[in-house]
Amino acid sequence: MDFSSKLLEQAVYEMSQLPGIGKRTALRLVLHLLRQNENQTLQLAEALTNLRTGIKFCKNCHNISDTELCEICANPNREASIVCVVEDVRDVMAIENTSQYRGHYHVLGGKISPLDGVGPQDLTIQSLKEKVKSGGVEEVIFALSSTMEGDTTNFYIYRQLEEFGIKTSTIARGIAVGDELEYADEVTLGRSILHRIPFENSLKN
């Protein structure tokens, strides 16, 4: 692809680094930005800069936040004794959209996947273990996608928490095996949260 401008070429290259964006789509997006009012483009650039430099991770659950403690963890009306374990912030948003869950979350930051070089030490499993160990947590809900990696991660965490004698459950399999949680419709996801089952039972299936 030949460019008449080095600035255009650089912008297209950077845009094409985004997931699912090829060079042709990147070019279309960059040209669209050039046609927009200059203030709109500058506001986008400023928003992205502020996102990168100002974003924080909740010190309690590792959710993306503007402050040290996210709005969910800081809300006194949420049930801190129930912790829902999810892969990333998209899953928090998906479950919150169901309006069926009033507990806290714990964001792992991924799933155990040896093929991708992701081990337990790369996730926030240790801080979850410390949270349970410190007391106050009565139930941990496993809400990872029902894939091989998700099931492996669930089982690993279950074994890590087994010694504390707390209740562990997993969302009901209204979520089809192999489906990513973020793509589930809100009704199905909401029912899965409400009709969660003891994690031990899921091991027998």
Secondary structure, 3 states (H helix, E strand, C coil): CCCCCHHHHHHHHHHCCCCCCCHHHHHHHHHHHHHCCHHHHHHHHHHHHHHHHHCEECCCCCCEECCCCCHHHHCCCCEEEEEEEECCHHHHHHHHCCCCCCEEEEECCCCCEHHHCECHHHCCHHHHHHHHHCCCCCEEEECCCCCHHHHHHHHHHHHHHHHHCCEEEECCCCCCCCCCHHHCCHHHHHHHHHCCEEHHHHCCC
